[in-house]
Amino acid sequence: MTLSTLDLALVEEATKKSGLIWVRGTGADRALWHAWVDGAAHVLGDGPGEQPFPGLADGATAEVTVRSKDKGGRLVAWTATVRELAPHSEPWEAAVAELKGKRLNAPDSETMTERWARECRLLRLEPATASTDLPGGSLAAAPLESPAITRKPIPAGLPRLLLKRKKAAR
């Protein structure tokens, strides 16, 4: 199934405006910074000091979820075909030019593109199918068991103790 013109426009606009996209290859979901260039999202990483994206391989597919930049809610989900771009090829240069402006806090901003060519992978995520249907249930992962996240009732005397401190401070 191919994308309709309307679906492709929705995917493009939502992805362009979102600072992060959630991508799932064969591993867990990852929030990745990206740039939209020539009809696809481009992500750079898997090198020292860059974002990791395990489970994304050339020729594979990935599930991409785009969130609203202002509210954080899910806007659209799309299936992508993953293509790894060869360093210094024409598509690689076009994508890197866009990504360079979005890379914040780079330790080597002058030589960063050469480092990317040597040490990183640049993946092109081309939209194949899209869905604007919202899921029936929550997609949130259950929190891991830990005493740090277990909420216990506050002690009964705590409100009185806090009130005494406020009165004493006056």
C-alpha positions in Angstrom: 0.0 0.0 0.0 1.4 3.4 -1.0 0.8 6.7 0.7 -1.9 9.0 -0.7 -0.9 12.6 -1.4 -2.8 13.8 1.7 -1.2 11.2 3.9 2.3 12.1 2.6 1.6 15.8 3.2 0.5 15.0 6.8 3.6 12.9 7.5 5.9 15.5 6.0 4.4 18.5 7.9 4.1 16.7 11.2 7.7 15.3 11.0 9.2 18.6 9.8 7.7 20.5 12.8 8.5 17.9 15.4 11.8 18.2 17.2 12.0 14.5 17.9 10.5 11.4 16.3 10.1 8.1 18.0 11.6 5.2 16.0 11.3 1.5 16.6 13.4 -0.9 14.5 14.0 -4.4 15.9 14.7 -2.9 19.3 13.0 -0.6 21.7 11.5 2.8 20.8 14.1 5.6 20.6 13.5 9.4 20.5 15.8 10.7 17.7 16.5 14.2 16.5 16.2 14.4 12.7 15.9 16.6 9.6 13.4 16.2 6.8 15.2 16.4 3.5 13.9 15.4 0.0 10.8 13.5 1.2 12.3 11.5 4.1 13.4 11.9 7.7 17.2 11.6 8.1 18.8 10.5 11.4 22.5 10.5 12.2 24.2 8.5 15.0 25.8 5.3 16.1 29.1 7.1 16.5 31.0 8.5 19.6 29.0 11.3 21.1 26.0 10.9 18.9 22.6 9.3 19.4 22.5 5.5 19.3 19.9 3.7 17.1 20.3 0.0 17.6 17.9 -2.2 15.6 17.9 0.1 12.5 19.5 -1.6 9.5 19.8 -0.8 5.8 16.9 -2.3 3.9 14.8 -2.9 7.0 11.6 -1.2 8.1 10.9 0.9 11.1 7.9 2.3 12.8 8.0 6.1 13.3 5.7 8.0 15.6 5.5 11.8 15.4 4.5 13.8 18.3 3.1 17.3 18.5 5.9 19.8 19.4 3.7 21.9 21.6 1.4 19.4 23.3 3.6 16.2 23.0 0.6 14.0 21.9 0.8 11.5 19.1 0.0 13.1 15.7 0.7 10.4 13.1 2.5 7.0 12.9 4.2 5.8 9.7 6.2 2.9 8.5 9.5 3.7 7.0 11.9 1.9 4.7 15.4 2.4 6.1 18.3 3.3 3.7 21.8 3.9 4.8 23.5 6.7 2.8 27.1 6.5 1.7 29.4 9.2 3.1 30.0 12.1 0.8 27.4 11.0 -1.7 25.1 13.7 -3.0 22.1 12.7 -0.8 24.4 12.4 2.2 25.8 15.9 1.6 22.3 17.4 1.3 21.1 15.7 4.5 24.2 16.6 6.5 23.9 20.2 5.5 20.5 20.3 7.1 21.5 18.2 10.1 24.5 20.3 10.9 22.2 23.3 11.7 20.2 21.1 14.1 23.1 19.5 16.0 23.2 21.3 19.3 26.3 21.4 21.6 28.7 19.7 19.1 32.2 19.7 20.6 33.7 20.0 17.1 31.4 22.1 15.1 34.0 23.0 12.4 35.1 19.4 11.7 31.9 17.6 12.7 30.9 16.6 9.1 34.2 14.9 8.6 33.8 13.0 11.9 30.3 12.0 10.9 31.6 10.6 7.6 34.3 8.6 9.4 32.5 7.4 12.5 28.7 7.7 12.1 25.8 6.3 10.1 23.3 8.5 8.3 19.9 6.8 7.8 17.1 7.9 5.5 13.7 6.9 6.7 11.4 6.9 3.7 7.6 6.9 4.4 5.9 3.8 3.1 2.5 3.7 4.9 0.9 6.0 7.5 -1.9 5.9 10.1 -3.7 8.7 11.8 -5.9 6.3 13.7 -5.3 6.7 17.4 -4.7 3.6 19.5 -7.5 2.2 21.6 -5.5 2.0 24.8 -2.4 3.6 26.3 0.9 3.0 24.6 2.8 3.9 27.8 5.1 1.2 29.1 4.5 0.1 32.7 7.1 1.4 35.1 9.7 -1.0 36.5 9.2 -2.2 40.0 11.2 -0.1 42.4 10.8 1.3 45.9 11.7 4.7 44.4 8.5 4.9 42.4 6.1 3.3 45.0 4.0 6.0 46.5 3.1 5.6 50.1 0.5 7.6 52.1 2.0 10.6 53.9 2.2 10.3 57.7 -0.9 11.6 59.5 1.0 14.1 61.6 2.9 15.7 58.6 0.4 18.5 57.9 0.4 19.6 61.5 4.2 19.6 61.6 4.4 21.7 58.4 1.9 24.2 59.8 3.9 24.6 63.0 7.0 25.4 60.9 5.1 28.1 58.9 3.8 29.7 62.1 7.3 29.7 63.7 8.8 31.4 60.6 6.4 34.4 60.8 
